[in-house]
Amino acid sequence: MLFLLAAQSFGNLIDADFESIAQRAGQAAETLAVMAASAAAGEIAEWMDLGWDGTWDPSWGPEYRDGFGPGGSEWTGLSDWTGKTNNLAKTAPIEIPENAIVKAGPKAAGYEQISYKWNDSTYKYEARWHTQTPGAPAGSGNTWVVSRVTPGNSTGLRAVTHIYTGNGQWTTKFDWQAAITAYQNGTMTAAQEAMLKAGHWLAP
């Protein structure tokens, strides 16, 4: 599997999703059914075909590493993007506005991350670029994960988080976390694997 997911790298993905158990069960069943059908129809793209295509734009500056990117032996790190986070944002699977709040730094779990946060009139977004996580298969490389939150309100509607899994599809955080847990326990289904691959986007 070319998507790499050490248990530590997902600690920050667990949120307090307070939908009812019945709602969650229904959403999980529906999502997995859709993913299974898509996988059977060959509609789930291979991980290496998603997101950034591996082409280095000369306007970003020199290629920082010999063998940079897909097929190469090395990948970029935080130091490569110092003062160039706007350039990195151009490789994300969705458009990141220039006014997004950027936060960069090493994570306690042993990888590096640059996050971008912004709002529109409906959602709160976060796009996270991170380096290969500890325990991931060799060569997994760097990836993007994009999430959005539908805010709650004073009438009792709970905030709900979704992960972008391509082609305009947003998967509930509940389903996403269930797939991660299944991966960690060795019980992941083909549909869950496809979903996790679709939500981890190739990055420089």
Beta strands, then each sheet from edge to edge (+ up, - down):
strand 1: 101-106
strand 2: 112-119
strand 3: 124-130
strand 4: 143-150
strand 5: 160-164
strand 6: 170-172
strand 7: 201-202
sheet 1: 1+ 2- 3+ 4- 5+ 6-
sheet 2: 1+ 2- 3+ 4- 7+
end
